[in-house]
Amino acid sequence: MRAKPWMLIIWPAFLVAGLLEAVVFAFVDPQDLHWFSRDLDLSGQAIYTLAFFAFWGLAMLSSGLTTLLAKSSAEVMD
């Protein structure tokens, strides 16, 4: 498979993940986060990293779905 279709999904998702990271953590302190009423036993840097990859994964899913829905049925079957 060619690299260009993948880059049309991955690169915009990366940019959106970076933007979401900046916006979310401008208002949220990672040390104040809780998971099921328990403190997260992770460093701030680990929380930033995990959040970035979660944002990136969700944005890739969204970009991939948009790319899939933009194709005709003949292109999807190829």
C-alpha positions, -999 to +999 in steps of 0.1 A: +000+000+000+012+035-008+023+059+019+003+089+007-031+077+019-017+069+053-001+103+056-035+119+047-048+103+079-018+103+102-004+139+097-037+158+103-044+136+133-010+144+147-016+181+144-051+178+160-036+157+189-010+184+195-036+211+196-059+191+219-030+184+242-022+221+245-059+231+251-067+203+276-036+207+297-038+245+297-068+240+320-061+206+336-032+198+359-022+162+353-015+156+390-052+164+398-065+136+375-082+106+391-091+072+377-122+056+394-117+078+425-080+068+427-049+090+421-029+081+390+005+068+401+021+083+370+044+113+365+031+144+348+052+136+317+037+101+315+002+115+317+010+140+290+024+113+268-005+089+273-030+116+267-012+127+235-013+091+221-050+087+231-058+120+213-038+110+183-055+076+181-089+091+183-081+117+157-066+090+134-098+070+138-118+101+128-096+109+098-096+073+087-134+071+089-137+103+069-114+090+043-134+057+040-167+075+038-154+098+011-147+068-012-172+053-036-183+017-031-161+006-060-130+022-044-137+006-011-139-029-027-106-025-044 
